[in-house]
């Protein structure tokens, strides 16, 4: 995904997400999301 937004106009930040689709709360760690902004 980050390869699609290599241009200098995009700001990409990787953050840790404390959530999961699964209802098991013990599986809610270790997931990352990419924030992609144009400003």
Residue pairs with C-beta under 8 A, 6 or more apart in sequence:
1 34
1 36
2 12
2 34
5 12
5 36
9 38
10 36
10 37
10 38
11 36
11 37
11 38
11 39
12 34
12 35
12 36
13 34
13 35
13 37
14 32
14 33
14 34
14 35
15 32
15 33
15 34
15 35
16 30
16 31
16 32
17 31
17 32
17 33
18 28
18 29
18 31
19 28
19 31
20 27
20 28
20 31
22 28
